[in-house]
Amino acid sequence: MSEPVAAASPVALLARRQRGRRHLVLAALLAGLGLAAWAELSLGAVALTPGELWRALSGAGDPTHAAIVTALRAPRLVLAAVGGAALAAGGVALQALFRNPLADPALVGVSAGGAVGAATATVLLPLGLRAWGAGPAMSGGAAAGGAGAAVAGPALAFAGAVAAAALLLRIGRRGGRPNVARMLLAGVALNALAGALVGVALHLADSQGLRALTGWMLGSLSGTTWATVGPPTAAAGLALVGLWRLREPLDALLLGEDGARQLGVDPARLLRETTLWVALGVGAVVAATGIIGFVGLVVPHTLRLLVGPRHRALLPLAALGGAGLLVAADVVARVALPPSELPVGVLTSLLGAPFFLWLVARARDGELA
């Protein structure tokens, strides 16, 4: 009996070390998210001390402070946390699907499709209504179009994101089976086509529509209210649950399509389900916030280096990391250049791109293969 125990000891020791590392990473991510959440609720044009924040949350403090926290900052906190979690989890799933650590939710055309939908609602639809005389003289943008335009913008952005993913799946088939290489090429073409369509909308837009569409393209949590938080939160939560249920098939896919089939996983079905769950989650976030890049790229890649590729640990940790990153980025976007507010999508790219380049530069060849 002593020999099997001795042989198993290094394996058991390695497993304990990996569990210890995962627990340490989990604690760090929870602490970071908690600190970012405190900063989101406390910092801004009206800075609140911890005591003032507690009283505002409990309803026993200054009514003005309570209104600032509960009506303005808390919705942004929820949307930033949910949005960051959905973007990062989508990145994890796509990197496993394409077996490439550099994959990103934008690869499936979700952001591009959402951009076309937003451009349609903000510029093209009002222009079409004016041309047919079917509506008032709308100057473009959700604010100019009233409540109907405010609803049409996110709705069409979400529809465009899901439609782009569905089109990508259809184009990416060869012989009835999805082909990853074809999907990658189709994603590049869809992004280029969407960029051209958005360029047409920008060219046709008036000053108000141009400001609205440009702000959406840069990504922002500005103007978030409890009324706008509900739909993207529900959709992103459903997508996170759907991706979590695919954690074991995604692990099997890391062995390649043949290895996954031997383990009873249908790669074609997995590709279809994963892409649609990613489209649901990321599309809902993009519809609510605009295009926020980089979160779904560097968070999964960094955590995979820390905790390994198993999705049972990687998916929830990446969701926590994405939530913390986007909340922290929104804090910096609000307080960096007062009284103006930086677009959070621009900030995530400015902060994240150099870090990601550093990761790529220091990675060994095998880590990027």
Wavefront OBJ file of the C-alpha trace (Angstrom):
o trace
v 0.000 0.000 0.000
v 2.919 2.341 0.612
v 4.051 2.485 -3.019
v 0.718 3.755 -4.484
v 0.543 6.357 -1.713
v 4.079 7.503 -2.445
v 3.357 7.620 -6.181
v 0.216 9.631 -5.625
v 1.837 12.123 -3.248
v 3.269 14.471 -5.912
v -0.086 14.548 -7.687
v -1.939 15.272 -4.466
v 0.596 17.965 -3.580
v 0.198 19.579 -6.995
v -3.585 19.499 -6.657
v -3.389 21.176 -3.242
v -1.098 23.862 -4.628
v -3.471 24.523 -7.512
v -6.431 24.761 -5.135
v -4.453 27.135 -2.947
v -3.621 29.319 -5.936
v -7.263 29.358 -7.072
v -8.390 30.348 -3.589
v -5.794 33.116 -3.474
v -6.872 34.436 -6.878
v -10.531 34.250 -5.814
v -9.810 36.241 -2.647
v -7.867 38.862 -4.607
v -10.652 39.226 -7.193
v -13.344 39.523 -4.525
v -11.303 42.145 -2.678
v -10.687 44.056 -5.901
v -14.362 43.990 -6.855
v -15.378 45.128 -3.363
v -12.889 48.002 -3.431
v -14.002 49.042 -6.925
v -17.667 48.899 -5.861
v -16.945 51.109 -2.851
v -15.134 53.602 -5.090
v -17.998 53.572 -7.626
v -20.513 54.481 -4.930
v -18.300 56.930 -3.020
v -16.283 58.892 -5.543
v -17.419 61.526 -8.005
v -18.419 65.175 -8.094
v -19.880 64.626 -4.603
v -17.408 62.490 -2.642
v -18.825 60.534 0.285
v -17.028 59.294 3.369
v -17.607 55.665 4.421
v -20.019 56.873 7.117
v -21.968 59.014 4.671
v -22.128 56.151 2.193
v -23.450 53.765 4.833
v -26.104 56.244 5.933
v -27.091 56.884 2.304
v -27.500 53.155 1.680
v -29.467 52.649 4.884
v -31.738 55.623 4.151
v -30.798 57.447 7.342
v -28.529 60.131 5.882
v -28.794 63.213 3.708
v -31.571 62.724 1.111
v -29.317 64.242 -1.553
v -26.590 61.698 -0.804
v -29.134 58.885 -0.853
v -30.430 60.009 -4.251
v -26.908 60.232 -5.686
v -26.002 56.740 -4.483
v -29.223 54.849 -5.157
v -30.454 56.568 -8.317
v -27.226 57.494 -10.111
v -24.245 55.428 -8.958
v -25.798 52.106 -7.944
v -27.316 51.404 -11.414
v -23.930 52.084 -13.015
v -22.298 49.716 -10.541
v -24.732 46.915 -11.364
v -24.465 47.382 -15.138
v -20.662 47.643 -15.032
v -20.352 44.487 -12.923
v -22.785 42.457 -15.028
v -21.359 43.789 -18.286
v -17.769 43.064 -17.327
v -18.704 39.549 -16.205
v -20.508 38.809 -19.476
v -17.680 40.172 -21.632
v -14.998 38.214 -19.764
v -16.983 34.963 -19.677
v -17.688 35.354 -23.397
v -13.968 35.743 -23.986
v -13.245 32.554 -22.024
v -15.756 30.584 -24.078
v -14.519 31.873 -27.427
v -10.872 31.292 -26.569
v -11.726 27.670 -25.782
v -13.903 27.382 -28.879
v -11.228 28.668 -31.248
v -8.420 27.179 -29.146
v -6.665 30.525 -29.335
v -5.893 32.697 -26.275
v -6.178 35.839 -28.394
v -9.838 35.325 -29.328
v -12.312 38.017 -28.315
v -16.126 38.422 -28.394
v -15.701 40.878 -31.256
v -14.424 37.932 -33.296
v -17.946 36.589 -33.812
v -19.205 39.970 -35.026
v -21.327 40.694 -31.947
v -20.000 44.219 -31.414
v -20.092 44.929 -35.136
v -23.694 43.756 -35.456
v -24.659 45.808 -32.428
v -23.011 48.857 -33.972
v -25.087 48.464 -37.137
v -28.257 48.111 -35.061
v -27.431 51.222 -33.055
v -26.629 53.182 -36.214
v -29.950 52.083 -37.709
v -31.921 53.257 -34.677
v -29.948 56.459 -34.175
v -29.579 57.718 -37.743
v -30.927 55.510 -40.521
v -34.392 54.831 -39.091
v -35.173 58.517 -38.360
v -33.944 59.441 -41.845
v -36.183 56.778 -43.379
v -39.203 57.969 -41.409
v -38.621 61.539 -42.506
v -38.169 60.470 -46.109
v -41.507 58.622 -46.087
v -43.233 61.303 -44.057
v -44.149 58.724 -41.433
v -42.938 60.625 -38.404
v -42.044 64.021 -37.001
v -38.958 65.919 -37.992
v -36.559 63.868 -35.936
v -32.998 65.056 -35.695
v -31.543 61.645 -34.883
v -30.550 60.023 -31.630
v -32.477 58.517 -28.805
v -33.057 61.848 -27.117
v -34.492 63.442 -30.246
v -36.748 60.510 -31.016
v -38.421 60.418 -27.609
v -39.272 57.289 -25.713
v -39.731 55.210 -28.856
v -36.223 55.942 -30.061
v -34.831 55.328 -26.584
v -36.301 51.822 -26.729
v -35.445 51.257 -30.394
v -31.729 51.964 -29.903
v -30.901 49.141 -27.460
v -33.460 46.810 -29.072
v -31.997 47.148 -32.561
v -28.430 47.002 -31.235
v -29.214 43.730 -29.493
v -31.019 42.375 -32.562
v -28.054 43.300 -34.745
v -25.633 41.531 -32.410
v -27.645 38.307 -32.379
v -28.233 38.476 -36.147
v -24.495 38.858 -36.770
v -23.744 35.764 -34.682
v -26.443 33.759 -36.470
v -25.118 34.859 -39.869
v -21.596 33.934 -38.836
v -22.716 30.437 -37.882
v -24.499 29.999 -41.221
v -21.571 31.255 -43.312
v -19.062 29.274 -41.275
v -20.544 25.905 -42.207
v -18.853 23.576 -44.661
v -20.411 20.245 -45.448
v -23.036 20.800 -42.760
v -20.403 21.238 -40.037
v -19.119 24.533 -38.594
v -15.557 25.324 -39.588
v -13.530 27.485 -37.224
v -11.226 28.914 -39.915
v -14.205 29.940 -42.050
v -15.826 31.553 -39.024
v -12.696 33.576 -38.297
v -12.549 34.843 -41.878
v -16.281 35.535 -41.907
v -15.908 37.498 -38.671
v -13.253 39.703 -40.264
v -15.531 40.339 -43.257
v -18.551 41.079 -41.059
v -16.556 43.558 -39.006
v -15.414 45.324 -42.176
v -18.959 45.419 -43.573
v -20.356 46.729 -40.302
v -17.670 49.411 -40.194
v -18.660 50.568 -43.671
v -22.366 50.708 -42.759
v -21.652 52.655 -39.587
v -19.458 55.000 -41.639
v -22.408 55.667 -43.955
v -24.590 56.423 -40.935
v -21.978 58.788 -39.518
v -21.784 60.567 -42.871
v -25.568 61.023 -43.046
v -26.103 61.978 -39.399
v -26.751 65.508 -38.241
v -24.899 66.978 -35.267
v -27.166 65.436 -32.617
v -27.276 62.011 -34.234
v -23.513 62.167 -34.747
v -22.924 62.846 -31.056
v -25.284 60.060 -30.000
v -23.779 57.464 -32.337
v -20.186 58.481 -31.629
v -20.777 58.222 -27.890
v -22.259 54.760 -28.318
v -19.349 53.623 -30.472
v -16.871 54.722 -27.796
v -18.703 52.858 -25.021
v -20.168 54.538 -21.959
v -22.192 53.831 -18.821
v -23.383 57.416 -18.667
v -27.114 57.858 -18.206
v -27.656 54.391 -16.754
v -30.841 54.109 -14.679
v -32.627 51.259 -12.954
v -35.055 51.175 -15.874
v -32.248 50.454 -18.342
v -30.349 47.986 -16.138
v -32.990 45.245 -15.968
v -33.041 43.796 -19.524
v -29.253 43.562 -20.064
v -28.777 42.174 -16.555
v -31.350 39.438 -17.138
v -29.955 38.528 -20.563
v -26.336 38.553 -19.382
v -27.233 36.476 -16.313
v -28.973 33.907 -18.497
v -25.937 33.779 -20.786
v -23.584 33.263 -17.838
v -25.685 30.335 -16.640
v -25.728 28.880 -20.165
v -21.941 29.137 -20.496
v -21.460 27.600 -17.036
v -23.472 24.565 -18.124
v -21.032 24.136 -21.035
v -17.935 24.088 -18.817
v -17.227 20.354 -19.194
v -17.802 20.216 -22.986
v -15.471 23.219 -23.323
v -12.845 21.318 -21.305
v -13.254 18.370 -23.675
v -12.831 20.641 -26.703
v -9.356 21.601 -25.486
v -8.318 18.093 -26.608
v -9.380 18.888 -30.183
v -12.539 17.933 -32.051
v -11.595 14.258 -32.306
v -10.794 14.066 -28.612
v -14.059 15.832 -27.758
v -16.051 13.325 -29.842
v -14.388 10.436 -28.023
v -15.636 11.980 -24.768
v -19.188 12.186 -26.120
v -19.189 15.893 -27.056
v -20.653 17.040 -30.374
v -18.312 19.868 -31.505
v -20.846 21.261 -33.993
v -23.553 21.543 -31.367
v -21.080 22.986 -28.853
v -19.954 25.609 -31.354
v -23.538 26.594 -32.070
v -24.600 26.776 -28.422
v -21.494 28.629 -27.273
v -21.740 31.232 -30.008
v -25.408 31.905 -29.307
v -24.858 32.204 -25.527
v -21.980 34.616 -26.157
v -24.146 36.591 -28.576
v -26.915 36.832 -25.986
v -24.691 38.020 -23.151
v -22.328 40.291 -25.041
v -25.098 41.568 -27.322
v -27.179 42.643 -24.329
v -24.210 44.472 -22.811
v -23.258 46.131 -26.094
v -26.861 47.249 -26.588
v -26.860 48.947 -23.180
v -23.347 50.403 -23.014
v -21.978 50.584 -26.532
v -18.739 48.960 -27.600
v -16.398 48.228 -24.680
v -13.334 46.400 -25.883
v -10.488 44.468 -24.344
v -12.272 43.127 -21.229
v -13.043 39.828 -22.957
v -9.482 39.495 -24.205
v -6.990 40.141 -21.443
v -8.971 39.024 -18.366
v -9.442 35.404 -19.537
v -5.907 35.228 -20.897
v -4.366 36.499 -17.662
v -6.431 34.228 -15.420
v -5.724 31.197 -17.602
v -2.021 31.761 -16.934
v -2.740 31.939 -13.198
v -5.256 29.132 -12.611
v -5.015 26.926 -15.681
v -7.491 26.144 -18.469
v -10.193 24.185 -16.578
v -13.457 26.036 -17.039
v -14.934 25.016 -13.688
v -12.553 27.541 -12.119
v -11.776 29.778 -15.089
v -15.339 30.831 -15.972
v -16.400 32.163 -12.549
v -13.009 33.722 -11.849
v -13.012 35.468 -15.234
v -16.540 36.754 -14.581
v -15.369 38.213 -11.260
v -12.273 39.688 -12.881
v -14.236 41.233 -15.727
v -16.747 42.725 -13.295
v -14.014 44.258 -11.174
v -12.116 45.588 -14.175
v -15.111 47.324 -15.748
v -16.302 48.794 -12.434
v -12.801 50.139 -11.736
v -12.550 51.520 -15.277
v -15.881 53.299 -14.859
v -14.653 54.898 -11.636
v -11.544 56.209 -13.372
v -13.632 57.393 -16.346
v -15.837 59.447 -14.012
v -13.170 61.032 -11.807
v -10.059 61.305 -14.006
v -10.903 64.565 -15.823
v -13.645 66.388 -13.920
v -16.125 67.752 -14.783
v -16.066 65.810 -18.056
v -16.378 62.026 -18.279
v -14.141 59.804 -20.371
v -15.770 57.062 -22.478
v -15.143 53.867 -20.558
v -14.592 51.886 -23.778
v -11.721 54.162 -24.727
v -10.278 53.876 -21.242
v -10.319 50.055 -21.184
v -8.398 49.997 -24.444
v -5.919 52.661 -23.334
v -5.231 50.895 -20.053
v -5.397 47.343 -21.298
v -3.587 47.349 -24.626
v -0.099 48.086 -23.189
v -0.635 45.443 -20.507
v -1.685 42.891 -23.087
v 1.318 43.726 -25.275
v 3.490 43.125 -22.228
v 1.839 39.747 -21.701
v 2.422 38.775 -25.327
v 6.044 39.932 -25.219
v 6.872 37.906 -22.108
v 4.893 34.776 -23.046
v 6.683 31.690 -24.263
v 5.968 30.516 -27.811
v 3.872 27.586 -26.679
v 1.525 29.792 -24.651
v 0.319 31.625 -27.753
v 0.127 28.617 -30.064
l 1 2 3 4 5 6 7 8 9 10 11 12 13 14 15 16 17 18 19 20 21 22 23 24 25 26 27 28 29 30 31 32 33 34 35 36 37 38 39 40 41 42 43 44 45 46 47 48 49 50 51 52 53 54 55 56 57 58 59 60 61 62 63 64 65 66 67 68 69 70 71 72 73 74 75 76 77 78 79 80 81 82 83 84 85 86 87 88 89 90 91 92 93 94 95 96 97 98 99 100 101 102 103 104 105 106 107 108 109 110 111 112 113 114 115 116 117 118 119 120 121 122 123 124 125 126 127 128 129 130 131 132 133 134 135 136 137 138 139 140 141 142 143 144 145 146 147 148 149 150 151 152 153 154 155 156 157 158 159 160 161 162 163 164 165 166 167 168 169 170 171 172 173 174 175 176 177 178 179 180 181 182 183 184 185 186 187 188 189 190 191 192 193 194 195 196 197 198 199 200 201 202 203 204 205 206 207 208 209 210 211 212 213 214 215 216 217 218 219 220 221 222 223 224 225 226 227 228 229 230 231 232 233 234 235 236 237 238 239 240 241 242 243 244 245 246 247 248 249 250 251 252 253 254 255 256 257 258 259 260 261 262 263 264 265 266 267 268 269 270 271 272 273 274 275 276 277 278 279 280 281 282 283 284 285 286 287 288 289 290 291 292 293 294 295 296 297 298 299 300 301 302 303 304 305 306 307 308 309 310 311 312 313 314 315 316 317 318 319 320 321 322 323 324 325 326 327 328 329 330 331 332 333 334 335 336 337 338 339 340 341 342 343 344 345 346 347 348 349 350 351 352 353 354 355 356 357 358 359 360 361 362 363 364 365 366 367 368 369
